[in-house]
Amino acid sequence: MNRRTSCGTVGRVIELRELTKRYGRTTAVDSLTCTVRPGQVTGFLGPNGSGKSTTLRMILGLVEPTRGSATVDGRRFRDHHRGLRHVGALLDGGDVHGGRSARSHLAALAASNGIPRARVDHVLDEVGLAAVAHRRIGGFSLGMRQRLGIAGALLGDPPVLLFDEPINGLDPEGVHWVRGLFRGLAAQGRTVLVSSHLMTEMANTADQLVVLGKGRLLAAESVTDFAGRGARPTVVVRSADGARLAEALTSAGGSVGIEADGALAVTGLTVTRVSELAMDRRITLSELTTRTPSLEEAFMNLTTDSVEFLAGEPQ
Ligand SMILES: Nc1ncnc2c1ncn2[C@@H]1O[C@H](COP(=O)(O)OP(=O)(O)OP(=O)(O)O)[C@@H](O)[C@H]1O
């Protein structure tokens, strides 16, 4: 990657304090308090409609909070006077003038933000659009528009970067590229906040997670801690004497479910305890393993109660 490590790039802390936005009777963001730190990629996760975009817009001063505050480096975005040179953002990749070329779009953005023109070709190169820089944006694929939006965010070489659903429309090569880009930006000491409604997209990219459900903070912790807390490991145990085993496990305080293939799925007891209980009763086991929930399962467990519409639910 051909990036300057310039700009005295000391990343900046984003602080959200009791941040709240109401639209009529809808509370889009509800008393959100959290800190997003430099030098790491923070995944901003939540189901559709959980308030991610509204939060990003409040950080950028595009939406006025009903209550609370969103600051970068201790000040509101609009008090920084450095615009795109302070915080770069991809909000909606499709939201550009289709009649312009990629280069003229970025040149106009550079001019209105006091950014040197040389940055335009630099970022076009960085996002892989140099060869199509002269083409009209109207003919761009969704993936190319996303890349252009990312170029716009990088244009001011800012210490703070916000990306709203940046992976939408990117092909697998694009997804791989964008992950490396985010990690590289964080390694340079920048603050990188990336929203997504899919945990799988964040699992290999983010160091930290901020998880929202119906506008409320559900979790703010490292990916590793999140993976460990989502649900307790399940002990999977199999025996020809399943009914007697299930009874022993239940009376010892375990919760026992029966899998489609007849194995027992036990929570609330360690694998050692399950083994002891079987031995005490001389029950022979044909399988004894533990299953740790995937990040995706942990995310689903945490957010299921806060999705706006569940499949199959009457609307
Ligand atoms: N301008 C608006 N007027 C009224 N309601 C709004 C407005 N913007 C957002 N909302 C509502 O606020 C809630 C949060 O929306 P928001 O777009 O911030 O969520 P999100 O997590 O970004 O969702 P998605 O992943 O679908 O983009 C939703 O219920 C949405 O309908």
The ligand as an ORCA input file, in Angstrom:
! r2SCAN-3c Opt
* xyz 0 1
  N     -35.057     10.610      8.850
  C     -35.744      9.692      9.540
  N     -37.048      9.876      9.836
  C     -37.737      8.966     10.528
  N     -37.233      7.812     10.997
  C     -35.941      7.558     10.734
  C     -35.123      8.481      9.999
  N     -33.875      7.958      9.902
  C     -33.904      6.767     10.543
  N     -35.133      6.531     11.039
  C     -35.557      5.337     11.806
  O     -34.637      5.190     12.866
  C     -34.328      3.810     13.083
  C     -32.822      3.594     12.922
  O     -32.460      3.754     11.558
  P     -30.964      3.691     11.041
  O     -31.000      3.899      9.557
  O     -30.116      4.607     11.834
  O     -30.576      2.191     11.366
  P     -29.408      1.291     10.771
  O     -28.937      0.439     11.893
  O     -28.413      2.121     10.072
  O     -30.186      0.381      9.744
  P     -29.720     -0.225      8.308
  O     -28.707     -1.290      8.606
  O     -31.015     -0.789      7.778
  O     -29.195      0.919      7.507
  C     -35.170      3.026     12.081
  O     -36.352      2.626     12.727
  C     -35.455      4.043     10.997
  O     -36.667      3.741     10.351
*
